[in-house]
């Protein structure tokens, strides 16, 4: 009796899936200017300039697992490696990754090089303030302190951005030489 109840419950649970009619879904394929092939099931997501290049693919349940093809009579053509710079990581090529890393590294280097000089100037202003004690010296010291603090905060933010970008590039498998 217990097995009969289990079988009845399974039949009730599985019936909608077994009796559901198989439907066909339209899938659209197009190739962009960079030669990348895109697929979507929503025609509204296809950019207007690629509308003329769209191929409609009708995919049904029968085509999901096509029957095995007969063995080819001739050996398959040799696989050619992509041209240098044509490799894509995370959907982007070498120029994209280099353009992301270069400005960050350049600004970090600039800030790291300018901070010691700014701190030296601040020390000179502080000594001058002690000697002369003028209001303009106090203002100059305060301005220098604020400028150094802003640059140090910016440097920390840039270093954090670079760390995040490096993590993203690592996950995408971007070569180390592209991260310079």
Residue frames relative to the residue before (quaternion, step in Angstrom):
aa qw qx qy qz dx dy dz
X 1.0000 0.0000 0.0000 0.0000 0.00 0.00 0.00
X 0.6305 0.5435 -0.3274 0.4471 3.55 1.04 -0.83
X 0.6675 0.5007 -0.3009 0.4618 3.61 0.97 -0.86
X 0.6203 0.5503 -0.3343 0.4480 3.56 1.07 -0.68
X 0.6433 0.5042 -0.3151 0.4823 3.60 1.04 -0.78
X 0.6422 0.5205 -0.3185 0.4638 3.59 0.99 -0.83
X 0.6584 0.5030 -0.3068 0.4683 3.58 0.96 -0.86
X 0.6438 0.5193 -0.3215 0.4609 3.60 0.99 -0.77
X 0.6544 0.5038 -0.3115 0.4700 3.58 0.96 -0.85
X 0.6511 0.5089 -0.3162 0.4659 3.60 0.97 -0.83
X 0.6385 0.5257 -0.3240 0.4592 3.57 1.00 -0.81
X 0.6581 0.5012 -0.3091 0.4692 3.59 0.96 -0.82
X 0.6749 0.4926 -0.2935 0.4644 3.57 0.96 -0.84
X 0.7563 0.4087 -0.2114 0.4649 3.61 0.88 -0.92
X 0.4951 0.6975 -0.4198 0.3036 3.62 1.14 -0.44
X 0.6682 0.4944 -0.3452 0.4359 3.65 0.75 -0.80
X 0.6747 0.4961 -0.3034 0.4546 3.59 1.01 -0.74
X 0.6698 0.4972 -0.2928 0.4673 3.57 1.00 -0.80
X 0.7467 0.4123 -0.2141 0.4760 3.57 0.93 -0.88
X 0.4844 0.6774 -0.4304 0.3480 3.61 1.26 -0.16
X 0.4112 -0.7072 0.5062 0.2730 3.62 -0.80 0.91
X 0.4519 -0.6630 0.5152 0.3013 3.54 -1.11 0.65
X 0.1697 -0.7985 0.5725 0.0769 3.55 -0.87 0.91
X 0.3676 -0.6948 0.5653 0.2500 3.50 -1.27 0.36
X 0.1674 -0.7756 0.6026 0.0853 3.52 -1.01 0.82
X 0.3781 -0.7084 0.5447 0.2419 3.55 -0.96 0.84
X 0.0790 -0.7612 0.6432 0.0243 3.52 -0.96 0.92
X 0.2236 -0.7884 0.5643 0.0997 3.54 -0.92 0.93
X 0.1245 -0.7831 0.6085 0.0313 3.53 -1.04 0.89
X 0.1319 0.7701 -0.6206 0.0664 3.57 -1.05 0.79
X 0.3289 -0.7243 0.5760 0.1881 3.54 -1.27 0.48
X 0.3314 -0.7598 0.5239 0.1957 3.57 -0.79 0.99
X 0.7509 -0.4129 0.2790 0.4334 3.57 -1.34 0.01
X 0.6754 0.4792 -0.2905 0.4795 3.60 1.15 -0.56
X 0.5635 -0.6248 0.3759 0.3883 3.60 1.28 0.00
X 0.4807 0.6573 -0.4421 0.3760 3.58 1.26 0.19
X 0.3115 -0.7481 0.5604 0.1710 3.56 -0.86 1.02
X 0.1251 -0.7932 0.5953 0.0289 3.56 -0.88 1.05
X 0.1332 -0.7646 0.6264 0.0730 3.56 -1.21 0.64
X 0.1113 0.7738 -0.6206 0.0615 3.56 -1.12 0.68
X 0.3449 -0.7123 0.5605 0.2440 3.55 -1.24 0.36
X 0.6629 0.4434 -0.2903 0.5289 3.58 1.32 0.07
X 0.3487 -0.7726 0.4933 0.1955 3.57 -0.36 1.25
X 0.5914 0.5925 -0.3554 0.4157 3.59 1.17 -0.46
X 0.6482 0.5250 -0.3161 0.4520 3.60 1.19 -0.40
X 0.5516 0.6004 -0.4011 0.4176 3.60 1.26 -0.09
X 0.4590 -0.6847 0.4838 0.2941 3.62 -0.73 0.99
X 0.6183 -0.6006 0.3711 0.3454 3.57 -1.04 0.85
X 0.6856 0.5037 -0.3110 0.4237 3.58 0.90 -0.82
X 0.6990 0.4300 -0.2769 0.4998 3.62 1.24 -0.22
X 0.3692 0.7598 -0.4738 0.2487 3.60 1.26 0.06
X 0.6679 0.5065 -0.3086 0.4496 3.61 1.02 -0.74
X 0.6885 0.4838 -0.2703 0.4679 3.61 1.20 -0.47
X 0.4810 0.7043 -0.4185 0.3121 3.60 1.27 -0.10
X 0.1239 -0.7383 0.6585 0.0774 3.54 -1.12 0.84
X 0.2851 -0.7482 0.5721 0.1782 3.55 -0.90 0.93
X 0.1340 -0.7803 0.6093 0.0432 3.54 -0.81 1.06
X 0.2072 -0.7590 0.6026 0.1341 3.58 -0.83 0.94
X 0.0549 -0.8057 0.5892 -0.0256 3.52 -0.49 1.22
X 0.0368 -0.7848 0.6187 0.0041 3.55 -0.72 1.06
X 0.7188 -0.4319 0.3114 0.4471 3.54 -1.29 0.08
X 0.6270 0.5564 -0.3485 0.4194 3.59 1.06 -0.67
X 0.7192 0.4545 -0.2645 0.4540 3.61 1.03 -0.67
X 0.4717 0.6751 -0.4542 0.3399 3.57 1.22 -0.10
X 0.7752 0.1353 -0.0735 0.6126 3.58 1.01 -0.84
X 0.1321 -0.8236 0.5465 0.0752 3.60 0.19 1.21
X 0.5863 -0.5693 0.4214 0.3932 3.56 -1.15 0.49
X 0.5844 -0.5903 0.4027 0.3845 3.58 -1.07 0.62
X 0.4497 -0.6891 0.5064 0.2579 3.54 -1.04 0.87
X 0.5716 -0.5730 0.4573 0.3684 3.52 -1.24 0.53
X 0.6024 -0.5686 0.4147 0.3766 3.56 -1.15 0.60
X 0.4553 -0.6908 0.4781 0.2948 3.61 -0.85 0.89
X 0.4995 -0.6681 0.4696 0.2891 3.54 -1.11 0.78
X 0.7633 0.2481 -0.1595 0.5748 3.58 1.05 -0.68
X 0.5925 -0.5676 0.4089 0.3994 3.59 -1.13 0.47
X 0.5688 -0.5990 0.4297 0.3648 3.58 -1.10 0.63
X 0.5811 -0.5846 0.4174 0.3826 3.59 -1.11 0.55
X 0.5816 -0.5892 0.4333 0.3562 3.54 -1.16 0.63
X 0.4189 -0.6919 0.5304 0.2538 3.53 -1.01 0.83
X 0.2404 -0.7755 0.5665 0.1410 3.54 -0.74 1.04
X 0.4654 -0.6629 0.5104 0.2888 3.54 -1.07 0.73
X 0.5528 -0.6054 0.4335 0.3741 3.60 -1.03 0.60
X 0.5888 -0.5694 0.4340 0.3751 3.54 -1.17 0.59
X 0.6307 -0.5271 0.3949 0.4103 3.55 -1.20 0.50
X 0.7840 0.2671 -0.2263 0.5127 3.57 -0.83 0.98
X 0.6157 0.5670 -0.3550 0.4165 3.60 1.21 -0.25
X 0.5013 0.6509 -0.4352 0.3683 3.60 1.21 -0.26
X 0.1759 -0.7807 0.5947 0.0772 3.54 -1.09 0.76
X 0.0611 -0.7800 0.6228 0.0007 3.53 -0.92 0.98
X 0.8218 0.0580 -0.0874 0.5600 3.54 -0.70 1.07
X 0.6735 -0.5041 0.2853 0.4592 3.56 1.18 0.54
X 0.7120 0.4107 -0.2455 0.5139 3.59 1.26 0.02
X 0.4496 -0.6958 0.5051 0.2421 3.53 -1.21 0.63
X 0.7819 -0.3621 0.2567 0.4378 3.50 -1.40 -0.05
X 0.6568 0.5298 -0.3276 0.4250 3.61 0.85 -0.92
X 0.6368 0.5326 -0.3310 0.4486 3.59 0.98 -0.81
X 0.6982 0.4707 -0.2872 0.4566 3.57 0.77 -1.03
X 0.6504 0.5039 -0.3278 0.4644 3.59 0.92 -0.82
X 0.6714 0.5004 -0.3056 0.4533 3.61 0.98 -0.80
X 0.6197 0.5232 -0.3446 0.4727 3.60 1.20 -0.38
X 0.7309 0.4436 -0.2412 0.4591 3.58 0.90 -0.96
X 0.6399 0.5914 -0.3405 0.3534 3.61 0.85 -0.96
X 0.7060 0.4476 -0.3126 0.4511 3.66 0.69 -0.89
X 0.6211 0.5383 -0.3478 0.4513 3.60 1.03 -0.73
X 0.6887 0.4763 -0.2864 0.4656 3.56 0.82 -1.00
X 0.6357 0.5375 -0.3292 0.4456 3.61 1.02 -0.80
X 0.6929 0.4645 -0.2858 0.4715 3.59 0.87 -0.91
X 0.6144 0.5340 -0.3476 0.4654 3.60 1.03 -0.74
X 0.6608 0.5058 -0.3076 0.4614 3.58 0.90 -0.92
X 0.6490 0.5239 -0.3169 0.4516 3.57 0.95 -0.87
X 0.6752 0.4824 -0.2953 0.4735 3.57 0.91 -0.90
X 0.6555 0.5116 -0.3194 0.4544 3.60 0.92 -0.85
X 0.6761 0.4827 -0.2971 0.4708 3.59 1.05 -0.70
X 0.7116 0.4706 -0.2707 0.4461 3.61 1.02 -0.73
X 0.5781 0.6293 -0.3804 0.3537 3.62 1.06 -0.60
X 0.6579 0.4951 -0.3581 0.4402 3.68 0.78 -0.74
X 0.6475 0.5055 -0.3275 0.4668 3.62 0.98 -0.77
X 0.6387 0.5194 -0.3294 0.4624 3.57 1.00 -0.79
X 0.6623 0.4978 -0.3098 0.4664 3.60 0.98 -0.78
X 0.6147 0.5277 -0.3430 0.4754 3.59 1.09 -0.67
X 0.6470 0.5108 -0.3136 0.4713 3.57 0.97 -0.87
X 0.6265 0.5311 -0.3328 0.4634 3.59 1.02 -0.77
X 0.6427 0.5129 -0.3295 0.4641 3.61 0.93 -0.82
X 0.6439 0.5146 -0.3191 0.4677 3.59 0.99 -0.83
X 0.6557 0.5045 -0.3136 0.4660 3.58 0.98 -0.86
X 0.6417 0.5186 -0.3308 0.4580 3.60 0.99 -0.75
X 0.6493 0.4977 -0.3248 0.4746 3.61 0.98 -0.78
X 0.6405 0.5267 -0.3163 0.4608 3.55 1.02 -0.85
X 0.6317 0.5388 -0.3202 0.4562 3.56 1.02 -0.81
X 0.6490 0.5127 -0.3174 0.4638 3.57 0.98 -0.85
X 0.6886 0.4837 -0.2854 0.4588 3.56 0.96 -0.88
X 0.8121 0.2911 -0.1427 0.4852 3.60 0.74 -1.04
X 0.2187 -0.8313 0.4883 0.1507 3.62 1.05 -0.68
X 0.3837 0.7310 -0.4902 0.2795 3.61 1.11 0.52
X 0.6249 -0.5452 0.4147 0.3744 3.55 -1.27 0.50
X 0.6446 0.5321 -0.3273 0.4406 3.59 0.93 -0.85
X 0.6238 0.5290 -0.3396 0.4645 3.60 1.12 -0.62
X 0.6380 0.5168 -0.3256 0.4688 3.58 1.03 -0.80
X 0.6449 0.5150 -0.3128 0.4701 3.59 0.98 -0.84
X 0.6555 0.5127 -0.3093 0.4602 3.58 0.93 -0.88
X 0.6353 0.5172 -0.3269 0.4712 3.60 1.00 -0.78
X 0.6720 0.4966 -0.3023 0.4587 3.57 0.89 -0.96
X 0.6420 0.5170 -0.3219 0.4658 3.61 0.98 -0.79
X 0.6559 0.5090 -0.3069 0.4653 3.57 0.97 -0.84
X 0.6332 0.5239 -0.3262 0.4670 3.59 1.00 -0.82
X 0.6712 0.4940 -0.2969 0.4662 3.58 0.93 -0.88
X 0.6457 0.5181 -0.3221 0.4593 3.60 0.97 -0.82
X 0.6461 0.5042 -0.3175 0.4769 3.58 0.98 -0.82
X 0.6516 0.5138 -0.3193 0.4577 3.59 0.92 -0.88
X 0.6473 0.5098 -0.3237 0.4651 3.62 0.96 -0.85
X 0.6782 0.4911 -0.2974 0.4587 3.59 0.90 -0.89
X 0.6430 0.5101 -0.3269 0.4686 3.59 1.03 -0.73
X 0.6403 0.5051 -0.3233 0.4800 3.60 1.04 -0.76
X 0.6446 0.5133 -0.3153 0.4706 3.58 0.98 -0.86
X 0.6371 0.5302 -0.3222 0.4574 3.58 1.00 -0.85
X 0.6522 0.5028 -0.3147 0.4720 3.61 0.94 -0.83
X 0.6550 0.5079 -0.3112 0.4648 3.60 0.96 -0.87
X 0.6616 0.4997 -0.3085 0.4662 3.59 0.96 -0.83
X 0.6450 0.5135 -0.3206 0.4665 3.57 0.99 -0.81
X 0.6368 0.5105 -0.3201 0.4811 3.59 1.05 -0.73
X 0.6408 0.5127 -0.3173 0.4752 3.60 1.00 -0.83
X 0.6539 0.5073 -0.3110 0.4673 3.57 0.97 -0.84
X 0.6313 0.5282 -0.3250 0.4656 3.58 1.03 -0.79
X 0.6673 0.4947 -0.2957 0.4717 3.60 0.94 -0.89
X 0.6515 0.5038 -0.3105 0.4747 3.58 0.98 -0.85
X 0.6422 0.5176 -0.3215 0.4651 3.57 1.01 -0.79
X 0.6322 0.5139 -0.3280 0.4782 3.60 1.03 -0.75
X 0.6425 0.5177 -0.3150 0.4690 3.59 0.97 -0.87
X 0.6700 0.4925 -0.2933 0.4718 3.57 0.96 -0.89
X 0.6231 0.5367 -0.3391 0.4568 3.59 1.04 -0.71
X 0.6602 0.5014 -0.3057 0.4682 3.56 0.96 -0.86
X 0.6913 0.4569 -0.2707 0.4900 3.59 1.10 -0.70
X 0.4747 -0.6984 0.4247 0.3263 3.60 1.25 -0.17
X 0.2805 0.7807 -0.5131 0.2204 3.60 1.17 0.51
X 0.4857 -0.6699 0.4710 0.3057 3.64 -0.85 0.91
X 0.6085 -0.6021 0.3862 0.3436 3.56 -1.08 0.78
X 0.6519 0.5300 -0.3394 0.4230 3.61 0.96 -0.73
X 0.6214 0.5245 -0.3499 0.4651 3.62 1.17 -0.36
X 0.6496 0.5399 -0.3080 0.4378 3.60 1.21 -0.37
X 0.5271 0.6637 -0.3958 0.3535 3.60 1.24 -0.02
